[in-house]
Amino acid sequence: MRLQLFLGGLFFAGAALPASASGGLECTANDKSVNFSVYASLTSGMGNPAYDLAGKLEIRDKAVAQDLRTMTFGGADRPQYWLDSKDLRLILYKEREGNGPFGSVTLELRARRASDEGKFRGTYKLSTEDMTDSNVEGGNATTFSGNISCFVE
């Protein structure tokens, strides 16, 4: 009888703990300049921490160096992230791989909740920096911007 009471007590104590839920984040844009998608898994709690981040970016402008036009992003490429009940902010940053001249891509997403169903609408700003052409002081820099749609659950 004592064992049953003990096990029953453990069950009710466990049921009293807060539930830990998870969800996801997806942001996309597809316009004349870029095509990208960013996905992440989220846990509930303060700031909805993100993990398993993955993203793909295609820059369509041929003025950007070929090796910077296609990028994949992971969790290590996320220097800044913010999500609350109204706003989503995400910055992704990646540098050119290898020993070549410095080059980088920065993708900044800013969105506001558009509905109670988890839809967010906002804008992206994409900046590239490329030091390949040593004849240009400060290198080649490009900036693109446009609209994004995101879904958070």
Steps between C-alpha positions, in 0.01 A plus 500: 500500500783738585657437158172586325467822700863590427460434124170687494665795675783501244246501216309797640821689579620449143166612361532826696823597319466754218464350155793540265381552145689554181411660173664646197592811309501544123579818306511530122549756225503457126537811285709622207812544718496203737341172589548374855345285767593473866374231736554441871353290778382693805447413862248679713623734768659838531596619152402169335858373462576374147698191412557291185513816290543443127477742211565524129565821308527568128596850385391553139705813427805409288690801639554296819793256491396147405617343828289748702183454293411162649525451876378253758459605862510305824471582868858629520414764238238666724660780702167651604144374552189639667142373514219613722124519463523794257843512336747274326859607436764274353845574365700244305865563414746291304847568362658367182656160552863425421808718489380750239432870554247596764137468399183482709122482485272647767127424494281694741134406546249723680134404529190578708219267590227532236243259647423273793576198282877558525545699179762775499564752222801722458812583305845367432823687444779308330851645487807357332859612530772377263867594502586298186545806278801677650449795261186609689567682825313324776402214270167436335192533717141429401176534689161353419170529683150368464206337674490179699233277640558286807307240689561423868328226696 
